[in-house]
Structures are given as C-alpha cells and as structure tokens.
Amino acid sequence: MNKTIVRALSTAALLSTVFAGSAFADTYKVEKGDTLSKIALKYHTSVKEIKTTNGLHSDLIYINQQLKISSAKAATPTVQKSQATSYTVVKGDALITIANRYNVSVGELKLWNKLDNTIIYVGQTLKVSAAKQTAPAPKPAPAPKPATKPAAPAPKPTTQVTQASTNEYKVKSGDYLGKIASQYGTTVTQLKTLNKLKSDMIYVGQTLKVPAKTSAVKPPAAKPTPPKPTTPPAPKPSTTVSDYTVKSGDTLGKIAAQYSITITALKSLNKLTSDNIFVGQKLKVTGKAAVTSPKPDITTKMVTVAKSFIGVPYVWGGSTPSGFDCSGFIYHVANQSGMEIGRYSAEGYYDRTFYVDQPKAGDIVFFENTYKQGISHLGIYLGNNQFIHANDSGVMISNLDSPYYKSHFSSFKRFY
C-alpha cells in the first residue's frame, strides 16, 4: 500500500543456529508462489527443520529471501513428543497444513483418525499424535506342563526381509508407499524401515529397496471341513450403472454423496487404489444423481457489496463503513456477503486462500512489498483487469495495468 504516512519499522534479526555434525547443502532464494511446505517438499525435509535452521518464528517468507537448507539426515530416527494429542479444525485448514504444523505425515493423520480421504470440516477434532502405549499387564504364572508333549505346530512361512533378499524399485508418477508395499507383499512400516524413511513422502525417480519376490514355504494344508448348508441369499435388485465425467472441484466424497453411495463402493466399482481423480476422467456410478438446489454465488454478491462502499474514507485498522483499511475492507465485505471469516491482516488472508490461474470476479488479488516486505495489500477482483480496494484515498476502483500495482502484483487467490 502506498502510505501517505511512512512508518519506519526497524527490525533486527540475528539468525544463528549451531549444528553438530551437519552441513548446509544449499542456500535457496525464495521465489513468487513459494511456501515453507513447498520448499520442504522440494528438498525432502520438514517445515519445522527449515524454520529451526533459519530462526523463523512463523511461516511467513518473502520473495528473494535467502534460506539455508540443511542436508543432514539423522542417523537413527528419534521419537518426538507431540505438544498436543488433538486439534480442532478451523476455516482454511487442510490435512497437509495440520501435518506440517505437528511434524507428522498426512498418512499418519488419516490412520489415527480413520479417514478414507483428505476431506475435513470446520469444528472436526483430529488426533495429531499416536496413542500412548500402556504398560503390559503382568504375565500369569505358566500352567504346569502336561505329561505328554503336544504335537509341534506346523512351521509358518518366514517374511523377514534381509539386505541380501532385496531388489531396487524406482518410484513412478502416481506411486505411494501403500501401493508399492502391496505390490511387493510387504507393509509400509517395513518399507520405511528398509529405506530409513522418517515419513511417507517419496518422489518420482527415487530408488527404494523392496523385498525380493521369493516363494515362501507353505505349511501343510489342513483338511477342509465340509461347508455347512446355508440358505441362498435373496437376489439383489439390479442397479443401473452409468458414466460420470469428473469436473473441476470434484472429489470422490462429493461424487459418492451425489449418487448416495460410499467412497469404498465407488473405488471398488472403478478399481481405484487411491482417492486421486482428475478432470475429464470417466467414472462408473450407480443410481441417479440427487437433485440439489444451487447455492448462492457469494463471490458475485461480494462485488455488489464492495461497490456500495466506494468513497468510504481510509482508516488504519478500520473494518466498518465509517472507515476501512485494506484487510478490514475484505473482512466487512465478505461477512456482509454471507461468508463467515475472521479479521486478519493481508498475510492472514493470503494463508487462508488458494491460488487460481483464471481469476473471476469476487476473487482476491494480493500485492507485495508496498509499505513493507512481503504480502502487504489486497483487494477484490472485478474482472477486466480492475479491482476494488481501500487505499489512502479511500475505497476506490483501480487498474492492475497501472505501473505501481503492476510492479507490486503477487497473485490471484480464492477463499477455501
């Protein structure tokens, strides 16, 4: 924001971190669109490690910022104590952001909370750490041995994986640990132990050690017991199967709810091994889609409400029609349009929105490095390269092609 009163902010930050037996593999310069999660994924590390290495107290980074990336790997995995055992979902949360916050994987969150997919909702309580193991009960005294020894049980096939009995596997697009483990008849835990992985994260082209496919010695087959006579089940009514084309914004959960079937049934019908689907994909569905009434377009209403405040004066920290600052304007317009959001700064709204390549009227446009470093100004996109915002002259409409806003433009984003 081009402020008429320049506030001189003096900030001194001393970033000094001492590591024993570690080296920095790279110094990374932050680019437009980067987040700590994105950089951590690129360098196969964690958000917490990057923040610790660079002495960061929040997830806020800015363009051209120099970050030190540590390449040191722990010799043996350590057990970390979680600061909390549960977390209540708030607006704007996603499983990946919660996983990064508690230094766990998305797979672990889904396992602990028995989730079939990555869909979560506001107010939902999630477990963010594994349940503590209780001490085993004392073993009872052994029973006296019988006079005659029972017959030795049949030997079980061994499944222990050794270094000599492994092959190498190169990760392909679409692979994940569960899929690879199933392919080689092992478990995700064994794969992680064999490859010294601390999380479920893998990447295309990565070489993993996998168990060699060997034929296990089967125990002698037990004599089959004659089946008990059962009453044949009643024939199920025939179900009409039709095709559905995946659209932008679709998820398996959304499609399953639309056709009144479960996600498991939908995946089984289409032989899907994961929840990943893509736009244009053909899926088999059963029954007829439920007819739902269209939801009101909040973004269209935001444009109308925003224009009604043109000329309201600028007030630092203001969020009422008596005076707005840039973020207070967004807060008031969004809530007046039917969207329940909190009062945040420009950076706060930046973290609660997702990127869009083709903006539409009602989306949020962000600017950076105006009166301070990083995301510092925002407005509501109107289309035709115009946006409405609260600046020093009050609420007004401006053009993105103007030299000032063009040089400070950051991105188009949309509320979750």
N, C-alpha and C positions, 0 to 999 in steps of 0.2 A: 504494500500500500504506500502510495506517495504521500507521506505525512507532512502536514504543514508545520507541526512542532516536532522537531527531531529529538528523539530520546536517545541519549548516548548511553549505551549499555556496555559496561566494562566487565568482561568475564575472563578470569584467568583460570585455565585448566591445566593441571600438571598430570600428565599421563605417564606413570612409571610403574611397570609391572616386572617383577623378577621371576624368572622361571629357572628351575633346576633341571639340567639335562634336556632342554628343549631348544629349538631353533625356529626362526621365522622363515617360512618357505617363500612368502611373497608379501608385497605391500600393495594393497588393492585401492584404486581410486574409484569412489562411488559415482555411478552413472545415473542418468534420469530413469526413474522407474524402479530403482533398486530398493530392496528392503533387507533387514538383517536376516530374515528367513531365506530369502532368495540367495544371498551371498553365502550363508551357511550351507545350503544345499549344493551350491556350486563347488565349494571347497571341502565338502564331506566333513563338516564339523557342526557345531551347535551354536545357536544364538547366544546362549549363556557364555560359551567359551570366547566368542568374539567380543562380547561386552566386557568380560573379565580382562582379556588381553589388552583392550583399548581403554579401560577405565570408564566405560559408559554407564550412566545411571538410568538410562531409558532406551527405548527402541528407536529414538529419533536420530536420523542421519541426514546429511545433505550432500548435494552434488559437489564433486571434486574433493570431498573429504578423504583423507588418507587413512586406511585401516590396516592394521597389522594382522595377518592371518597366520596362526600357529599351525605347523605341520606335525607337531609331536603327537604320537599315539601312545596311550597308556599301555604299559607292559602287561598288566592284568586288569580286567575290569573291576571297578570298585562299586560297592553298593552305596547309593546315595539316599539319604533320608529326605523324604518329602516334607516340605513345610506344612502341607495340608493333605488331608485324605479325601476331601470332597470339594467341589467347585460348583457354583450356581451360574448357569449360562445367562449372559446379558446380551442385549441387542448388538449385532455386529460380530459376535463370536463365531469362530469356525473351529473344527477339531484340530486343524494344523496349528492355529494360533494358541489354543489351550495346551497342546502337546509341547510346543516350543517354550511356553511360559513355565511349565513344570518339568522341562527337560526329560520328557518321555516321548515315545513314538505314538503315531496315530493307531497302529495296530494294537498297542498295549491298551490305549483308551477304549477301543472297540471291544477288546477281550474283557477288560474289567467291568464294562458297563453292558455287556451282552448286546452290542449293536450290530445289526446286519448291514448297515451302511453308514455314511458320514453325516446323515441328516440329524441336526439337533435343534432345539427350540428354546426360546427365552423362558427362564424360570426353571429349566430342567437341572436337576442335581446330578453331577457326574463324579465318579470316583477317579481321582488323579494319582493314586498310588496303589500298589499291590496290597492285598490284605495281609496283615501281620500273621506269621506262623505261630500258633500256640504250642507251648511245650508239650511233648508227647506224654500220655499217661503212662505211669509205671507198668512195666510188663508183669503179668501174673506169673506166679511160680509155675515152672513147666510141669505138665502132667507126668505121672510115672509111666515109664516105657512099658509097652505090652510085652508079654512073654515071647511072642513071635513077631519078627520084623515084617512090616507091611511091604508089599511089592514096591520096588523103586518106580517113581513116576517116569513117564516117557520123557526123553530129553527134548527141551524146547529149542527151536532154531535160534541161533545167536544173531543179533543185529548190531553188535558193536562195530563202530567204524574206526579203522586204523589208518595211519598215513599211507601204508602200503596198499590199502584197498580203496583208494580214491582216484577219481578222474577229475579233469578240469572242464568247467562249463562256462561259456561266455554269455553274459546277460544280453537278451534281445529286447527290442521295444515291446512293451506290454507285459514283461515278466515282473513277478514279485516273489518274495521268499516262499509264500504258501504254495504258489503254483510250481516252483522248482522242486520244493520238498515233496509234493505229491508225485511229481514226475519221476523222482528217484527213490520213492518208497521210504522216505525219512521224515523227520519233523523239522519245523522252523528252528526250534531250540538247538537241535543237532547241527543244522547248517550254520547257525550263528557261532556255535562253539568251534566248529571245524575251521571257520574262516575268521575267528576272533572279531566278530562284529558286535558292536555295542548297541545297535538299533536295527530296525527292519529296513533301513534305507539302502538301496542298491541303485546302480546307474548303468545305462546301456554301454556295452563294451567291457564291463568289469569281468574279471576272471574269478570264478568261485570254485572251490574244491567241493566235489559232490561224491557220495558213496558210489563205488563201482557196482554195477549191476551183476550180482552173483546169485546163484541159485542156492537158497537156504535148504538145509536138510530138514525135511518134513517129518514130524513124528508119525508113528504108525496110526493109520486111520482107525477111529473107533467104529464099532459095528453100529450101523444105523438102526435106530429104533423105529418100529412101524408107526407111520403117522396116524394120529387119532382122527376118526371120522368127524368131519366138520360140515356144518350146513353151508351150502354155497351162498356167497353174498348176493344180495339183490342187485340186479343190473343198474348201473348208474345212468342217469339221463344223459343223452348226448349233448355235448356242449359245442356251440358254434365257434370255430377258430377263424379269426380274421387277421389281417396285417395292419400294423400301425407304424407310421413313419415318424421317427424321433425329430422333435423340433427344438429350437434353441430354448434353453431353460428347463428342458425335461430332465427328470431323474427317474430311476426305477421306482422309487417310492411314490412319486407323483403319478406315474403311469399306472402302477398297481392300484392306487386308490381310485383312479378314474374308472377302472374296469372291475373294481370290487374283488380283486384277487390279492394274494400275498406276494411279496417280493421273491420268496423262495420258489413259489409256483411259477412266477414269471421267468425267473432264471432257469428253472428246470425245463420249461416249455421251449426256451430258446437256446438251451445248452450253454449258458453263460457261466464262466468260472469266477467272474468278479462283477462289481457294480458299475464298471465303466461302460458307458454308451456314448455314441457320437451322433451329431446332427446328420439326418438323412438315412440313418440305419433303419432297416426293416425289422420289426419285432412281431412275433406271433402273440396275439392276445385272445382271451376268451370272453364271450358275452358282449354286451353293448356298453358303450361309454356312458357314464352318468351325466345327465344334463345339469350343468351348474350355471347359476346366474353370473353374468360378468361383473368383475369387481370395478369399483370406480377408479378412474385414472388419476392418481394423486399427483403425478408429475404435471399433467395438464392443468390441474387446479392450482399447483404452485405458481405457474406462470401468471395466471389471472390474479391470484392474491398478491404476488410480488409487485405487479404493475400498479396495484391500488395504493402502494406506499411511495410512489415516485414523488420526490420533493421533501420527504421527511428528513430533517437535519441529521448530521453525523454527531454521535455522542460516543466517546470512548467507553466501552463496556456496556453500551446500551442495548437492550433487547425488547423494547416496547415502542409503539407508534409515536412516542414523544421524542425518540432518538435512537438510532441504531449504530453499531459498528458492524464490520463485515460479517463476523460469525454470529452476532446477535440477530442480524437480519435473516440469516439462513434458519436459525433456531425458531424465530417467530413465524416465518412464512411456512415452514414445514409443519409445525404443530397446528397452525390455522388451517392447513390443507388436509388434516386428518392423519398425519404421521406423528407418532409419539417418539420423540428423540430428546436427549438431554442437551444441556447448554455446555458446549465445548468450544475450544479455540479452533483456529483454522487447521492446526495439526491434528487435533482430536477428530474433526470431521474427515480429514484425509485418511485416518486409520480406520474409519467406520464406513468406508465406501470401497467399491471395486472398480477396476479400470474398464473402460468401454472404448472400442475403436471407432464406432459410428455413433456419436452422441445424438440425443434427441432433446427436444425442448423439455426443460424440467431437470435435466442432469446438472451436476455441479462441475464448475470449471475452477481449477486451482492455479495459483501463481506462487512463485518462489523468489526469495532474495529481493523483496521490495524494501521494507523498512528494517528487516532483519534477515539473517541467514535461514535458509530452509523454507518450508511452506509458511506463507505469511499473509495470504489474501485469498478470497474465494467469492464466487458469485453464482447466479443461476443462469444456465444457458437458455437462450430464447430461439435459437436457430438463425440461419443466415449470417453466421459469424458474429452475432450480437449476444450480449449478456447483461443482466441487471444486477447491481451490487450497491453496497453502501460504501462510499469513499469520502474524502474530505469535503466534497461538495454536497453530500447527502445521497439519498437513494436516486440512482440515475441509470440510464442505459448507455453502454459503451461498446466499442467495436474491437474485436480481437485483432484486427489488422493494424490498429494504431501502433506506432513504433514502441511505445512504452510497454503495453500489455503483450505485444508480440515477443519482446525480448525477455519478459518475465514469465511467460506461459509455462506451466508444468504439465498438466494432464486434464483429461475429462474423466470423471468418475461418477458412480451411481450408488445410492444408498442400498444396503442389503435389504 
